[in-house]
Amino acid sequence: MTKLIGISGSLRQASYNSALLRNAAGLMPENAELVIETIRGIPLYDADVEVNEGIPQRVTELKDAVAAADGLLLVTPEYNNSIPGVFKNAIDWLSRPDSDIKRVFGGKPVAVIGASPGGFGTILSQNAWLPVLRTLRTDFWAGGRLMVSRAQTVFNQDGTFTDQKIEEQLRQYLAGFTAYVRLVRQTAP
């Protein structure tokens, strides 16, 4: 069984990105699962907190889940043409202390998708993640792109798809990413 962790970068209850992630969990290929995690409960990063109190429990739990997974799917909104602060903050916490970067992210296959009400999807946010993922030494999967634009027309109020074309694109994207994760896992030393 191939196990992926999926994280939405939005805290909003009716988030298009969280809806995209929930739909992804239901469209996984055979013998693969996508476990949905959340950044909810992760405090703002503060080095004084890290030094004086240690890594917060919620951060430790999420770090362990990501480290144990075969791959990581980041589902990112786009705020002001870049990465949402709450999402970047969560990844910053997951990279603490520096000695944990290799365990949590090193060589981990990572893919990025996203949904936006705008006309360009999340292209700028997805591009903004590339230097972060490179710094964390992830294995970024560039075999496909999924940027859902005009998200308000793609999802029903309950978060299910109204657009079967987008649903099929997501299914194909997940199949490609899962195949890549399996290949990396088979060839790992």
Secondary structure as GFF3:
##gff-version 3
##sequence-region A 1 189
A	DSSP	beta_strand	2	8	.	.	.	ID=ss1
A	DSSP	alpha_helix	16	25	.	.	.	ID=ss2
A	DSSP	beta_strand	32	37	.	.	.	ID=ss3
A	DSSP	alpha_helix	47	53	.	.	.	ID=ss4
A	DSSP	alpha_helix	57	68	.	.	.	ID=ss5
A	DSSP	beta_strand	71	75	.	.	.	ID=ss6
A	DSSP	alpha_helix	85	94	.	.	.	ID=ss7
A	DSSP	three_ten_helix	98	100	.	.	.	ID=ss8
A	DSSP	alpha_helix	101	104	.	.	.	ID=ss9
A	DSSP	beta_strand	109	115	.	.	.	ID=ss10
A	DSSP	alpha_helix	123	135	.	.	.	ID=ss11
A	DSSP	beta_strand	139	140	.	.	.	ID=ss12
A	DSSP	beta_strand	147	148	.	.	.	ID=ss13
A	DSSP	three_ten_helix	151	153	.	.	.	ID=ss14
A	DSSP	alpha_helix	164	187	.	.	.	ID=ss15
###
